[in-house]
Amino acid sequence: MQVTQIATEINAVGDADGAAVPLSDRMSQALANGYVGAGNDLAAIQAASNDPVTASSPAALHELQLNLADYTKRMIVAAGLANHANKTVETLLKS
């Protein structure tokens, strides 16, 4: 499973050169990029699973299975992080 680092710089509209970018903007950009990337990964997996060439090749099926396993692991981690973030916000709001 590959873990990507949050970028230190983002392209914010109206942001002056060299100005500090808030962590919330960096996090929002990283989450948006992750969401789009996950959608692209899922689309590629689904396209490969519907391809007759993939179905006829044991090596291609094995590669597809590895890609699906990696995708599933990343989604489980993302869901867990979102759940913990949600619980943190709920705890802060209750106190």
Sequence and secondary structure as in RCSB ss.txt:
>XXXX:A:sequence
MQVTQIATEINAVGDADGAAVPLSDRMSQALANGYVGAGNDLAAIQAASNDPVTASSPAALHELQLNLADYTKRM
IVAAGLANHANKTVETLLKS
>XXXX:A:secstr
       S    TT  TT    HHHHHHHHHHHHHHHHHHHHHHHHHHHT HHHHT HHHHHHHHHHHHHHHHHH
HHHHHHHHHHHHHHHHHHH 
